[in-house]
Amino acid sequence: MSQTQLNHDCPAFKKIINATEEHAKDVGSWEFAYGDLESLLAVAWQIMTPSQKLLFLDSPDLENVLETGDPDTTPDDLKQIIQASAERPMASIADIDMTAHFSYEVPGDCPEWEWIEKHASMTHKDNGKSGIWDHLLNLSTIGEVNGIATSIITTQAAPALLSKLILDAEKAGASFVLFHQGT
C-alpha cells in the first residue's frame, strides 16, 4: 500500500479501482488491472496541466517507485522534462494564405499546391461551389535520415519559397500548417 494516505472517499475513484480489479478477476489475470491503470494514468497525464504534473512528481510515492524500478531517474529529472516541454506550445497551427505568396489562376496548376496536396494530412477542395482549397500539413517528425529524426521538409523536398514558409512555421512552434486561399 502507498506510503501517502490517499483520500479514497471519492465514490468515482473507488468505482474506477473496483472496475480494474473486477476486470482482472473476470479474465483471471492481474495484468489486466495493471493495463487498465496504465491506460487511465496515460489519459490523466494527457489532460493534466504542466503545474499539475509537477505536483504529481513531488509525490513521495513516485520517488519510491523510481528508486525501486528506475534508480537512474529522479523526480527532478522528470520535472526538467515537463518544464522543457511546457516552454513550447503544443499543437499550434500556422495559417498561410497562399494568395499572399504565390501567383496562380488555378491551385491545381501551382507546383507549391501540388506539393502541399501530396503531403497534406487533410484536404478539402474541389467542392464545386466556392472554390475551397484548404490543406492541413502535419509538421511532426515523420522519419529518420542517418538515424536522426527529421521533419517533413528534410525528408520530402519542397519548392524553395514553400520550404521557407514551412520552416518559419516550425521555428515559430507550429505543429500544423493550414494552407488556404484566403477564404
C-alpha positions as CSV (number, residue, x, y, z in Angstrom):
1,M,0.0,0.0,0.0
2,S,1.0,3.6,-0.7
3,Q,3.0,5.5,1.9
4,T,0.9,8.5,1.2
5,Q,-2.5,8.1,2.7
6,L,-4.9,8.9,-0.2
7,N,-8.4,10.0,0.4
8,H,-10.3,7.1,-1.1
9,D,-13.6,8.6,0.0
10,C,-14.4,9.8,-3.6
11,P,-17.0,7.3,-4.9
12,A,-15.8,7.8,-8.5
13,F,-12.2,6.9,-7.6
14,K,-13.4,3.8,-5.7
15,K,-15.5,2.7,-8.7
16,I,-12.6,3.0,-11.1
17,I,-10.3,1.0,-8.8
18,N,-13.0,-1.6,-8.3
19,A,-13.7,-1.8,-12.0
20,T,-10.0,-2.5,-12.8
21,E,-9.9,-5.2,-10.1
22,E,-13.1,-6.8,-11.4
23,H,-11.8,-6.8,-14.9
24,A,-8.6,-8.6,-13.7
25,K,-10.7,-11.2,-11.8
26,D,-13.0,-11.8,-14.8
27,V,-10.2,-12.6,-17.1
28,G,-8.1,-14.4,-14.5
29,S,-5.0,-12.2,-14.7
30,W,-3.9,-9.2,-12.6
31,E,-2.0,-8.0,-15.7
32,F,-5.3,-6.6,-16.9
33,A,-5.6,-4.4,-13.8
34,Y,-2.1,-3.1,-14.5
35,G,-3.0,-2.4,-18.2
36,D,-6.2,-0.7,-17.2
37,L,-4.5,1.5,-14.6
38,E,-1.7,2.3,-17.1
39,S,-4.2,3.4,-19.7
40,L,-6.1,5.5,-17.2
41,L,-2.9,7.1,-15.9
42,A,-2.0,8.0,-19.6
43,V,-5.3,9.7,-20.1
44,A,-5.0,11.6,-16.8
45,W,-1.4,12.6,-17.7
46,Q,-2.6,14.0,-21.1
47,I,-5.2,16.3,-19.5
48,M,-3.0,17.4,-16.6
49,T,-1.5,20.9,-16.9
50,P,2.3,21.2,-16.5
51,S,1.7,22.6,-13.0
52,Q,-0.4,19.5,-12.1
53,K,2.3,17.2,-13.5
54,L,4.9,18.9,-11.4
55,L,2.8,18.4,-8.3
56,F,2.4,14.7,-9.1
57,L,6.2,14.4,-9.5
58,D,6.6,15.7,-5.9
59,S,4.8,12.7,-4.6
60,P,6.9,10.5,-2.2
61,D,5.1,7.5,-3.7
62,L,6.6,8.3,-7.1
63,E,10.0,8.8,-5.7
64,N,9.8,5.3,-4.0
65,V,8.6,3.7,-7.3
66,L,11.5,5.3,-9.2
67,E,14.1,4.3,-6.5
68,T,12.9,0.7,-6.9
69,G,12.1,0.5,-10.6
70,D,14.4,3.0,-12.3
71,P,17.1,4.1,-9.8
72,D,18.9,6.2,-12.5
73,T,15.9,8.5,-12.8
74,T,14.9,11.0,-10.2
75,P,11.7,13.1,-9.9
76,D,13.9,16.1,-10.7
77,D,14.9,14.5,-14.0
78,L,11.2,14.2,-14.8
79,K,10.5,17.7,-13.7
80,Q,13.1,19.0,-16.1
81,I,11.4,17.2,-19.0
82,I,8.0,18.6,-18.0
83,Q,9.4,22.2,-17.7
84,A,11.1,21.9,-21.0
85,S,8.0,20.7,-22.8
86,A,5.9,23.4,-21.2
87,E,8.1,26.1,-22.7
88,R,7.0,25.3,-26.2
89,P,3.4,25.4,-27.5
90,M,1.9,22.1,-28.4
91,A,-0.3,21.5,-31.4
92,S,-0.4,25.1,-32.6
93,I,-1.5,25.8,-36.2
94,A,0.2,28.2,-38.6
95,D,-2.1,29.9,-41.1
96,I,-0.7,30.5,-44.6
97,D,-2.8,32.3,-47.3
98,M,-1.2,31.1,-50.5
99,T,-2.5,34.0,-52.5
100,A,-0.2,36.3,-50.4
101,H,2.9,34.4,-51.5
102,F,2.2,32.8,-54.9
103,S,0.6,34.0,-58.2
104,Y,-1.7,31.5,-59.9
105,E,-5.1,31.2,-61.5
106,V,-5.9,27.7,-60.6
107,P,-4.4,26.0,-57.5
108,G,-4.1,22.7,-59.3
109,D,-1.6,24.3,-61.7
110,C,0.6,25.7,-59.0
111,P,3.7,23.4,-58.1
112,E,3.6,24.5,-54.5
113,W,-0.1,23.5,-54.1
114,E,0.8,20.2,-55.8
115,W,3.5,19.5,-53.2
116,I,1.1,20.5,-50.3
117,E,-1.7,18.3,-51.6
118,K,0.7,15.3,-51.9
119,H,1.9,15.7,-48.3
120,A,-1.2,17.0,-46.5
121,S,-2.8,15.1,-43.8
122,M,-6.2,16.7,-44.5
123,T,-7.5,18.1,-47.8
124,H,-10.7,20.0,-48.5
125,K,-11.0,21.1,-52.2
126,D,-13.0,20.8,-55.4
127,N,-16.3,21.3,-53.6
128,G,-17.7,22.7,-56.9
129,K,-19.3,25.8,-55.3
130,S,-17.0,28.4,-53.7
131,G,-13.5,27.1,-54.8
132,I,-12.4,26.0,-51.4
133,W,-8.8,24.8,-51.4
134,D,-7.6,24.0,-47.9
135,H,-4.9,21.6,-46.8
136,L,-3.5,20.8,-43.4
137,L,0.1,19.8,-43.2
138,N,1.3,17.9,-40.1
139,L,4.8,19.1,-39.2
140,S,5.5,16.3,-36.7
141,T,8.6,14.1,-37.2
142,I,7.9,11.7,-40.0
143,G,11.1,9.8,-40.4
144,E,14.8,9.4,-40.0
145,V,17.8,10.3,-42.0
146,N,21.1,8.7,-40.9
147,G,19.4,7.8,-37.6
148,I,18.3,11.4,-36.9
149,A,14.7,12.3,-36.6
150,T,13.7,14.7,-39.4
151,S,10.8,16.9,-40.3
152,I,8.7,16.7,-43.5
153,I,10.9,19.3,-45.1
154,T,14.1,17.3,-44.7
155,T,12.6,14.1,-46.0
156,Q,10.4,15.5,-48.8
157,A,12.0,18.3,-50.7
158,A,9.5,21.2,-51.0
159,P,9.8,24.1,-53.5
160,A,12.1,26.8,-52.2
161,L,9.6,29.6,-51.1
162,L,7.2,27.0,-49.7
163,S,10.0,25.3,-47.8
164,K,10.9,28.7,-46.2
165,L,7.3,29.3,-45.2
166,I,7.0,25.8,-43.6
167,L,10.4,26.1,-41.8
168,D,9.3,29.6,-40.5
169,A,6.1,27.9,-39.1
170,E,8.2,25.2,-37.5
171,K,10.6,27.7,-35.9
172,A,7.5,29.6,-34.5
173,G,6.5,26.3,-32.8
174,A,3.6,25.2,-35.1
175,S,2.7,21.6,-35.2
176,F,0.5,22.0,-38.3
177,V,0.2,24.5,-41.2
178,L,-3.2,25.3,-42.7
179,F,-2.7,26.4,-46.3
180,H,-5.7,28.2,-47.9
181,Q,-6.6,30.8,-50.5
182,G,-7.8,33.5,-48.0
183,T,-11.4,32.3,-48.0
